[in-house]
C-alpha cells in the first residue's frame, strides 16, 4: 500500500449560480459548514498532510480563512483568477508537494466515510494509475460519464452515457506532472478524456453519492446527504 499524503483543491471557480447566498462559493455552507472546510477536513481525515489550493482573486478572504483554520495542512495557497478548471488544475499540480496527489474540487460534497474509503482503496491500487471516484448518483446538468470494465479499468471518459459519472475527486500519479497538458485542451474533463486515451492506466473507484454543489438546488441535495450521514452514524 502506498500512502497518499499530498493533496490539491481546486476552488477558483466563480460560482455565479450561487451568488444568492451572498458569499464566495467556497464559503457556501452545507449543514452549517463551509464547503472549503468540509473538503479540507475530509483530507485531514484521510491522512493527507500537505495540500495546495487555488482561489480566484475575488476570494482572498477564503485564502485567509484556510491559512488560519488549516495552517498545518495547507502548504501552498495560490490566489489567481484562471480561465478554466484545467488551468486551475495545472496551477495545483505545480504548487502541490511531490508524490501521488489527491485532488478534489471544492464543490464535490462527499460524506467523510465515503471520502476516506475512496482514498484507502486508491492507496491499494497501482501507483502509476490515475484513479477517479465515480458514482451512480447522477444529479448534474452536464455529467462526465465514464465507461469501465468489470475490473474497474476505465476505457472511455466522456460521451452521452456510460457506467457511472465522475465525482470531482481524483488521485493523480506523480508521472502525470511530467506529461504536459496539450494547449488545445480547454477543460479539466477534456484533459481526463485525453489522459485516458494517452495510455496512462485509469481506474474507477465507486463512491456511494457525491453532490456537485453548483446550483441552489444542489445545496438542498447536499443538506439531505449530510443529514443521511449524521443519521447513519
C-alpha positions in Angstrom: 0.0 0.0 0.0 1.3 3.5 -1.0 0.1 6.2 1.4 -1.3 9.3 -0.3 0.0 12.3 1.7 -0.2 15.1 -0.9 -3.4 16.9 -1.9 -4.8 19.7 -4.1 -8.1 21.6 -4.0 -9.5 23.4 -7.0 -11.6 26.3 -5.6 -11.0 29.1 -8.2 -14.4 28.9 -9.9 -16.7 31.9 -9.9 -19.8 30.1 -8.5 -22.1 32.6 -10.4 -25.2 30.4 -9.8 -24.7 30.5 -6.0 -24.5 34.3 -5.7 -27.8 34.3 -3.9 -26.0 33.0 -0.8 -24.0 36.2 -0.6 -20.6 34.6 -0.1 -17.9 33.2 -2.3 -18.6 29.6 -3.4 -16.1 28.0 -1.0 -17.9 29.7 1.9 -21.4 28.3 0.9 -22.5 26.3 3.9 -23.7 22.7 4.0 -25.1 21.7 7.4 -23.5 24.8 8.8 -20.0 24.1 7.5 -18.4 26.0 4.6 -17.6 23.8 1.5 -13.9 24.5 1.8 -13.9 23.5 5.5 -15.7 20.3 4.6 -13.3 19.3 1.9 -10.1 20.1 3.9 -11.5 18.2 6.9 -12.0 15.2 4.6 -8.4 15.5 3.5 -7.2 15.6 7.2 -9.4 12.5 8.0 -7.9 10.6 5.1 -4.3 11.2 6.4 -3.2 13.8 3.8 -0.6 16.1 5.4 0.1 18.8 2.8 -2.4 20.5 0.5 -2.1 23.1 -2.3 -5.2 25.1 -3.0 -6.2 27.7 -5.6 -8.7 30.5 -5.1 -9.6 33.2 -7.6 -8.7 36.9 -6.9 -12.1 37.7 -5.5 -11.7 35.0 -2.8 -8.8 36.4 -0.8 -10.9 36.1 2.3 -11.1 32.4 1.6 -7.3 32.2 1.4 -7.0 33.9 4.8 -9.6 31.5 6.3 -7.7 28.4 5.2 -4.3 29.8 6.4 -5.9 30.5 9.8 -8.0 27.4 10.1 -5.8 24.8 8.3 -2.4 26.3 8.6 -0.7 23.0 9.4 -2.4 21.2 6.5 -2.3 23.8 3.7 1.2 24.1 2.3 0.6 26.5 -0.5 -2.3 28.9 -1.3 -2.4 30.2 -4.9 -4.6 33.3 -5.5 -5.2 33.6 -9.2 -8.1 34.1 -11.5 -7.9 31.3 -14.1 -9.8 30.9 -17.3 -10.9 27.3 -16.7 -10.8 24.4 -14.3 -8.0 22.9 -16.4 -5.8 26.0 -15.8 -6.6 25.8 -12.1 -5.6 22.1 -12.2 -2.3 23.0 -13.8 -1.6 25.5 -11.1 -2.4 23.0 -8.4 -0.1 20.4 -10.0 2.8 22.9 -9.9 2.1 24.0 -6.4 1.5 20.7 -4.7 4.1 18.6 -2.9 5.6 15.7 -4.7 4.0 12.2 -4.7 0.7 10.8 -5.7 -1.8 13.6 -5.5 -5.3 13.5 -4.1 -7.3 16.3 -5.9 -10.8 17.5 -5.2 -12.9 20.3 -6.5 -14.3 22.5 -3.7 -17.9 21.8 -4.7 -17.6 18.0 -4.5 -19.6 17.3 -1.4 -18.8 13.8 -0.2 -19.6 12.2 3.1 -16.4 11.7 5.1 -16.7 8.0 5.4 -17.1 7.6 1.7 -14.2 10.0 1.0 -11.8 8.2 3.3 -12.9 4.9 1.9 -12.1 6.1 -1.6 -8.6 7.2 -0.5 -7.9 3.8 1.3 -9.0 1.9 -1.8 -6.9 4.2 -4.1 -3.8 3.5 -1.9 -4.2 -0.2 -2.7 -4.1 0.3 -6.4 -1.1 0.7 -8.7 0.8 4.0 -8.0 1.2 4.7 -11.8 -2.6 4.8 -12.3 -4.9 7.8 -12.4 -7.8 6.9 -10.2 -11.3 8.5 -10.5 -14.0 8.5 -7.8 -17.2 7.6 -9.7 -20.8 7.4 -8.6 -24.1 6.1 -9.9 -25.8 9.1 -8.4 -26.4 11.4 -11.3 -27.8 14.9 -10.5 -25.8 17.2 -12.7 -26.7 19.2 -15.8 -23.5 18.1 -17.6 -22.3 14.9 -16.0 -18.9 13.5 -17.1 -19.6 9.8 -17.9 -17.1 7.0 -17.8 -17.2 3.5 -19.2 -15.2 0.9 -17.3 -14.5 -2.9 -17.4 -15.7 -5.2 -14.6 -12.2 -4.9 -13.1 -12.6 -1.1 -12.9 -10.3 -0.1 -15.8 -11.7 3.0 -17.4 -11.9 2.7 -21.2 -13.8 5.8 -22.1 -14.1 9.2 -20.5 -16.9 11.4 -21.9 -19.9 10.8 -24.1 -23.6 10.9 -23.6 -23.8 7.8 -21.3 -21.7 5.3 -19.5 -21.4 3.1 -16.4 -21.1 6.0 -13.9 -20.2 9.7 -13.6 -17.1 11.3 -12.2 -17.4 12.7 -8.7 -14.8 15.5 -8.8 -12.3 13.6 -6.7 -9.2 12.1 -8.3 -5.8 10.6 -7.5 -3.1 11.7 -9.9 0.1 9.7 -10.3 3.4 11.5 -10.0 4.2 10.8 -13.7 1.3 13.0 -14.9 3.1 16.1 -13.8 5.8 15.5 -16.4 3.4 14.8 -19.3 2.5 18.3 -20.1 -1.0 19.4 -20.8 -1.8 19.9 -24.6 -2.6 23.5 -25.2 -5.7 22.7 -27.3 -7.5 21.3 -24.3 -9.9 23.7 -22.7 -11.4 22.0 -19.6 -10.4 19.5 -17.0 -12.8 17.0 -18.4 -11.1 17.3 -21.8 -7.8 16.6 -20.1 -9.2 13.5 -18.3 -10.5 12.2 -21.7 -7.1 12.9 -23.3 -5.3 11.1 -20.4 -7.5 8.1 -20.8 -6.6 7.9 -24.5 -2.9 8.6 -23.8 -2.2 5.2 -22.3 -1.9 6.2 -18.7 -3.8 3.5 -16.7 -7.1 4.9 -15.4 -9.1 3.1 -12.8 -12.6 3.8 -11.3 -13.4 3.5 -7.6 -17.1 3.7 -6.8 -18.4 6.0 -4.1 -22.0 5.9 -2.9 -23.1 9.5 -3.5 -21.4 12.8 -4.2 -23.2 16.1 -4.9 -21.7 18.7 -7.2 -22.8 21.9 -5.5 -23.2 24.2 -8.4 -26.8 25.5 -8.0 -29.1 26.4 -5.2 -31.0 23.1 -5.6 -27.7 21.3 -5.1 -27.3 22.9 -1.7 -30.6 21.3 -0.7 -29.5 17.9 -2.0 -26.2 18.2 -0.2 -28.0 19.1 3.0 -30.1 16.0 2.7 -27.0 13.9 2.2 -25.4 15.5 5.2 -28.4 14.5 7.3 -28.2 11.0 6.0 -24.5 10.9 7.0 -25.3 12.0 10.6 -28.3 9.7 10.8 -26.2 6.7 9.7 -23.6 7.1 12.5 
